[in-house]
Amino acid sequence: MYHNPITQDNIETLKKYNFEVITPACGMLACRDVGEGKLPEPEVLLEYILREIACEKDMQGKRVLVTAGPTQEAVDPVRYITNHSTGKMGYAIANCAMLRGAKVTLVTGPTNIKKPPFVDVVEIKSAQDMFEAVTSRASEQDIIIKAAAVADYRPANVSDEKVKKSDGELSIELERTQDILKYLGENKKPSQFLCGFSMETQN
């Protein structure tokens, strides 16, 4: 029924008049068929409702980029150097900006947090990944909020194989990673707002 041409025409008419159309879920339908057309879960419907009514849309038309979480700097194919950042602060900022009407991009290191709805999520691992993800999108943003705990150093040499255990001590030579906030400051647009936070590690 959902894919019936008449239904699709009606949906397009609603969109033309700026009605919000929520994509149906997939599953067992009332007709016992399986496919698209099922009522979305209550949690999904609530997300749409909150986006509309939770906050004043005082950031409508703004483009906001937020970074969150830790980075992982490889030592070898199975080991890496990281930190205890949870990403909670960056995720909360991204969600709040979305609720206030902004178009939000979240560049995030590995976390265990549910991704915020209606946000363009870019997943990265290393500090270099984050540098490239942020700087390639920076010129499009009105606001950039750096809440990620980006590694200041990374192993100078990454082994192609797992480093074997030995009887002696092991030293890892480190080199500086690129300073994202410094780069953004040096290449900032006159109207652009930049903000950086210290690492947060809430549980």
Summary of the structure (lengths in Angstrom):
residues: 203
radius of gyration: 21.9
end to end distance: 46.1
largest distance: 74.1
contacts: 544
relative contact order: 0.16
helix: 27%
strand: 22%
